[in-house]
Amino acid sequence: MTDLARNTGKTNRTSPESTRTSPEDTRTMAEDTRTAPEPTPSSTQAQPDRPSAETWGNSVLTLHFTLGSESGPPRLLGLGAPAAGRDALPLVEVELAGHGRSGTSGKRHLDGLVSQRLRYVAHTSDAERLTVRMHDPATDLTVQAHYRVAPDLPVLTAWAELTAGDREIRVEQVSSFALSGLAAALGARNRWEEELKLWTADNPWSGEYRWSGMPLREAGLIDVGMTRFGQTGSKNRVALTSTGSWPSSEKLPMGWLEGPARVLAWQIEHNGSWHAELADRFDEVCLLLSGPGQREHQWSVLLAPGEGFTSVPVGLALAHDRDAALAALTRHRRATRRPHPDTVELPVVFNDFMNCLMGDPTTDRLLPLIDAAAAAGAEYFCVDAGWYDDERAGEGPGGVPGWWDAVGAWEPSRGRFPGGLAEVTDAITTAGMIPGLWLEPEVVGIRSDLASALPDEAFFRRDGVRITEWGRHQLDLRHPAAVAHLDATVDRLVGEFGLGYLKLDYNIDIGAGTDAHPHGPGHGLLEYNRAYLRWLEGVLDRHPGLVLEGCAAGGMRVDHATLATVPVQSLTDQQDERLIAAIAAAAPTAVPPEQGAVWAYPHPGQSDAELAFTMVSALLGRVHLSGRLDLLSPRQLGLVGDAMAEYHAYRRTLAHAVPSWPLGLPGWRDDWLALALDTGEETLLAVWRRGGRESVREIPVPVGTGGVTVLYPAGGEAALDRSAAWLRVVLPEPVSAVLVRLRRHGAPLK
């Protein structure tokens, strides 16, 4: 049995969400002591007062902070400008068992006694990294606040690192980032509850990326008028929290606060539980971002003397408007992910699931689809769920297929493929495509032989009882037996069938966590989340050309920790072509276009306009063809081929394009939608009509637009007005769409 309990991470380790989202070269504690002596209660108290303010950053983003004094902790004053005053928060908010908060903080994770006691020890900085080291004399806890920027990008990455001193401590909450003064920083001059608008995204299954914004007063945060009576404020908060292994199943782990002058956008870069809260303090507004905590997520970690813990990283972008902030986050996501040729080439994938075989593949059904997919321009062919199923009948728990609670061995079905699965994968290769398979690696069905073959410690348990969710057990990748099983499975399938693509699905949410004594179950989940990312990294290290697609019932695991590791991310399981248009148009808020897999599933019953509508939804992302292409008429297959020919011509430019929304962020039931991708030399614009009486729409275009070309479908109508400030789009059919190229003045014709 492997000892999992003390795997908390040492002080000189960095956040393992991803080797790209956290600094693998952070200075160790020993290196920091070269700039300041090891802190003791007496030496910390003797620290002289520091200058009132310090600055650090790059050419487009400046961090303003104080290093504190004998009577107070280092505090963050602002991004861009020093907006916070007496409301300024300590660099890190920490809650330890036995050490509460000062004042009546309500449910807010603010004003902790430990945070108030932190005193400056040392700081180190260079062009990209700032680390401020602090110490609490009462508990001998050392806290390091880490900040990182990239050149010429208005994005800050932040995280915290804790190290126990001469005694054992239990950590119950630690912020990755905390900042007040947002009302002043974002340009609110009168009533911040009216002038500041909070934007968040509901993210239900098959209805992902549904953004909405409201003034803070409507969100529940108002100025109660008590500051002038000596109180801190309302003691209220607007809290966004996700608990469990689906980090984006209710809300996306991101959002932004919009003010009259600026927008502050954030994302929590973790593939598990997370927390964000906005609160008022001394007539100002503050933001706190963190991973899991005790109150919301059953998380705590017990640190023995010398042991450490690193919080999850978060990213923040400050810009003059929404589109600029999201463009900055898009560039940040690209800069901090694992390089992979897939995100440069953007090959077209055919997947046999959606509105096609729906988890019921056989050799006879696949062979004609392989020919049709190759003819349409696909470069990968992925056989989705069911290829391992020998039962071929019945239903499992909750109406799912009969194989649902028997998965885990991942051996090809003999009944479905009488000539062997290799007959299918060979046919894919012969057709000029690369074969792929669907896999749900993290689960083992309760009827699988593997459920009894692996030790109990290789599965999620709570109070010693193995967890069962929807007929499945959850593998615990902290345990070597679980890792060895998955490594052997992937290596066998890739080697035996020449796979170049694996779609990694995950269809359960396992809850708060797993046994991790003496830590809370939430810490077991956090360790698992990090172990899963390490497993993905290991797969890609062994198979550098293999393309991994992240999926969790569609878009239930859309987070930057995952996106920084896998080159492709499934966006949704939505089967309605009208509704998926809204998902495709909004998804670039969270997923770079070259990573977002969008279904395009034409079917024989569609008109030409409806088929083009279906195809346009995928043309500004990663095209994932599906549907019964083998049943399309030659004319319909030609329309699909036309779309693929256009996509092949420009797709590489998507890898550096940034999104904007000239008609505003898509509403779920909006009649008209628009998504623009600026590639630097031109703008690609998709426009959808989903009903309504109006067949003509004027759409604002970028300044300097010099010409327009309709790319798809042939015969689409779009023209610039005389001022070149508006594009007039005509879509006569109630369900129709068009893709156009907007050319800059002086740019060459294409």
C-alpha positions, 0 to 999 in steps of 0.5 A: 500500500502506497502512503498518500497521506503526507504528499503535500508538496514541499516548499520549493515545489511550484504549483503542479497545475501545469509546468507552464502555468506555474513557475517551475524555476521559482527560487527556493527558500534557501535562495531567498535567505540570501537576500534576508536572514531566516525570520524569527519572531524577534527579527521580524518585529525589528524590521524597519518601516518600509517605503509606502509603495513599490511598483513592479511589472512590464510595459503594459501592466504595473503592480502597486504594493506596499512591503508593510511595516512593524505594524502591518503586513505587505498589501496590494494597492492596485493593478495599473494604478494604486487605487486601494487605500485603507481598504487594501488587502494583505497580499495573501489571505490565510486561514488556519485552524485555531486562528480566526478572523478579525471583526465580523467578516461573515462568510467572506475569506477576508481579515484573517488574523494570520494575514494581519500578522504577516510581516515582510521578510524579503522580496526578489524580482526580475523582468518576469517574476516577483516574490514577496516573502512574509512571516507570521511570528505567532505560528512560525508560518512563512508565506510567499506571494508569487506574481508573474508577467510576460513581456507586453501582455497585460496579464498577471499570474498569481499564486501563494506558497506556505511553509510550516515552521517549527510546529504543525499547522492545519491550513483551511483556506489560502488565497491565490490573489486578493485585491481591493480598490476595484471601484476606483481602478475601473473608473467608478466615480459615484455609486459602485453598486450601479457602475460596476457590472459583474459578468459570469457564465452559466455552463450547464451540460449542452448549454455551455458559455452562457454569459450574462452581466448585471450591476453589483446591486443586482448580484447582491452587493450594495453599499449599506451606508455603514462605513461612515459609522466606522464599520467595514461595510456590508459583510456580504459577498458575491460568491462563485464556487465549484466543488468536485471534479467537473470544474465548469459544470455550473459556472465557468472558472472565470469572469470579469468586472466591468467599469466605466473605464476598464475591465478586470477579467480573471480565470482560476487555472485549476481542474478541480474545486475553486472559489471566487468572491467579490465583497465590499470593504471601506466603501470599495470593492475587492476580489479574492480568488482561490482553489478549494477551502474548508468551508466550501469544499471540505479541504484542509491540509495538515503541514508538519514542520518544514512541509509546504503547500502551493495554491492553485494559480490564477490569471488576471487581465486588465484592459480598456474593454471586454474584447481587449481583456479577453484577447489578452487572456487568449494570448496568455492561454497560448503562451502558457500551454504545452506546445503541440503541432496540432495547435499549429496545423489544426487538422480536421477530425471526423468523429462517429458519435454525434448525430451519427452512430451514437456509441454503436459502431460496427465494421459495416457501419464504419467503412462507408463513413470512413470513405465519406469522411476522407472525401469531405476532407477529414484528416483524423477519424476517431471511433467514439464510444462502444468499440469495446462493447461485446454485450450489444444490448440492454441499458445500464443505470440511468438509461445509458448503454449496457456497457456503461458499468462494465468499462475499464479493460478497454479491449476491442469488441469481437462481435462488433468487429469480426475481422478485428478492430485493426480492419477498421483502423487499417481502412482509416489509414488506407483512406489517408487519415489517422485513426483515433479512439474514444477512451474514458480512462479515469473510471472503472465500471462496477461490473468490470473485472478490473474493479476487483483486480486493483487494490482499494487504494487505487480508487476514490474512497471516503471514510474507507468506503469505495465511492460509486457514481452512476455505476462507476468507480473513480481511479485515484491517479495518486496510486501507482497501480492506477497509473500503471494500468492507464499507461499500459492501456494507452501504450497498447492501443497506440502501438497495436492500432497505430493511433494518432488521436485519443478522445479522453472523456469523463462522464461523472463528477465524483464530489468533494474528494477522497480520503487523504488523512490527515488532510480533508477529502478536498485535498485528496481531490486537489492532489488527484487533479494534479496527478491527472495532469501529470499523467497527461504530461507523461502520455504526451512525453512518451507519444509526442505526436499523439493528439489528446482531446479533453472532454467531460460530457462535453464542456464540464472540464473547461479550465486552463490547467486542462487546456494548457496540457491537451491540444484539443478541447470538446466544447459541448454535447449539444445535438441541435444545430441551431443551439450549437451556434450560440455555443460556438460563438461564445466559446472563444471567451474561454477556449482559444479558437484552435483548441475548441472542438465544434461539432458539424453534423450535416444530415440528409434532411437539411436544405442547402442553407441549413447545411451551410448554417451547420458548417459555419458553426465549426469554421472558426474553431476546430472542425469536428465533422460527424453526422451520416456523411455517407447518406448525403447526396452528392450535392450536399457532400459537395457543400461540406467539401466546399466548407472544408476547402475554405477552412484548409486555406485559412485555418493556420491563421486561427492559431494567433487570432483573437476573438471579438463579438460585434453584436455583443456576447451571444444570447441563448435565444438570440435571432442573430449571432456574430463572432469575429476573429482578428488574425492581424492581417484580416478579420474572419467574421461568422454571422448566423440567423436563427429565425425572426422576421428580419433578413438583413443585419448591419454589423459594425466592422473594424476601423480600416476595413477595406474590402469584404469577401464571402468565403462560404457558402457560395452566393452569400450576400455581404457588402460594406456601406460607403463609410466602411463602418458597417457590413450589411449582411443578407440572410434570406432563409430563417436558418442560415449563416455566412462566413466572410473575410474583412480585408484591411486597407492595403492588404493583398487580395486572397 
